[in-house]
Amino acid sequence: MRPVNGFEDEMTKIRTRFAPSPTGRMHVGNLRTALYAYLITKHEGGDYILRIEDTDQERYVEGAVDIIYRTLEKTGLIHDEGPDKDKGFGPYVQSDRQKSGIYLEYAKKLIEKGEAYYCFCDKERLATLTRTEGDKEINVYDKHCLSLSKEEIEENLKAGKPYVIRQNNPNTGTTTFHDEIYGDITVDNSELDDMILIKSDGFPTYNFANVVDDHLMGITHVVRGNEYLSSSPKYNRLYEAFGWEVPVYVHCPLITDENHQKLSKRCGHSSYEDLIEQGFLSDAIVNFVALLGWSPENNQEIMSLDELIKAFDYRHINKSPAVFDYTKLKWMNGEYIKAMDFDAFYEKALPFIKGAISKDLDFKKIAEMVKTRIEVFPDITDHIDFFEAVPEYDSEMYVHKKMKTDKAISLDVLKDILPVLEELDESKYVNDDLYALLIDFAAKKELKNGTVLWPVRTALSGKQMTPCGATEILEILGKEESLKRIKAAIEKLSNEI
């Protein structure tokens, strides 16, 4: 372990951070970064820090900070430090840190060391500094302002000429850095460019603020997407320029859709809130996201957050892109729904049940029927909408070879069972009594049970598949509605035979 910066008397545990930008809903990739950072630090009993990186004011979205807090709370990724839990390393919001002048202060330290410099070039000149790489044109700064004398710099500053501060990277030789997943990576310094550290509006760039804040907050492990691999040499050169210890890098693989394209908003399930709105449970989402690029040694798939903490080893993260398998997520969500406490399930299911049924029926019994049959909550509607009204259906549904029934047989069964059900007292319209009645009826008629149950269920539901059997539907619908539907089915079949 090493001393926490500014708190040399306190030896650190592992410290990771989740540093989102408040630009809208939390993308699945950002959620995975948050989750992996959390698992790494909690596996070792460390500290998990939330830092809001809002230096890109143009992309700031009102309310996005609330989304970040809400998502972390719902997923159980509770931070130990952050804007609402200052443990002495704050402020934890970059715009607040920027107001103190901390980033400009550190940029000027680099200028004094010759590791950074003022750049006064205007947009017109910068637009001319392009070169072609493959089929792309990229802008590469030519170190023009590095040669300015102290007098020229002072004159420009006094005149209020707009400027940025750039990192002074070498353009010869190589830079090597180590990533825990991808190993040692070496790049030619000619590819680094002199990235901007302080923008013309006085705000730090994302890259520069990251390095300064990570050091000052004692971050030991930096977890991020592999799209930042190309920036890591620049980060390392900043750490080395300051004389700071480089953190452990963990770059996570790309997440793609089923077509192996980068997961984007167009796919409709790229954010945590998208998935919640589609009827997924938060615990299932966390479980699924944890497996996007990582798996435990025993290949267990259904895992609670506590189980993930115990099992997680970032050294087992895969380099290959992780495929967001929507079908697997739905299966996993279905498993979580099956395992839910019934009262918790009913609370979530009730809005969907009420959305499909306006009749005064036993919603709890209906919920019990669908609990093991759905993968996401909106599935409920298709399973139960027949309770509201029988849909239009093809009378061919009465033909079932396995049940030994066809239209004519079904019509006879319905005609014969109707008076039996009419005579049955309303108080006897309960599943056990109804089942005994229909089975006894089949025996007396020397029919298979299915030959009776199939046409009754079809008449009541108008569906090939239902979440329950004929007698359960009879119980829920009650005597009056059940008889009405059977009579309608008799009329339908009579008109077609």
ABEGO torsion letter per residue (X at the ends): XBBBBGBAABBBBBBBBBBBBBAEBBBAAAAAAAAAAAAAAAAAGBBBBBBBBAABAAABBBGAAAAAAAAAAAAGBBBABEAABBAGAOBABAAAAAAAGAAAAAAAAAAAAGABBBBABBAAAAAABBBBBEABBBBBBAGAAAABBAAAAAAAAAAGBBBBBBBBBBABEBBBBBBAAAEBBBBBAAAAEBBBABBAAGBBBAAAAAAAAAAAAGBABBBBBAAAAAAAAAAAAAAAAAGBBBBBBBBBBBBBBAAGBBBBAAAGAABAAAAAAAGBBAAAAAAAAAABGBBBAAGBABBBAAAAAAABBAAABBABBBBBBAAAAAAAAAAAAAABBAAAAAAAAAAAAAAABABBBBAAAAAAAAAAABABAAAAAAAAAAAABBBBBBAAAABBAAAGBBAAAAAAAAAAAAAAAAABBAAABBAAAAAAAAAAAAAAAGBBAAAAAAAAAAAAAGBABBABBAAAAAAAAEAAAAAAAAAAAAAAAAAAX
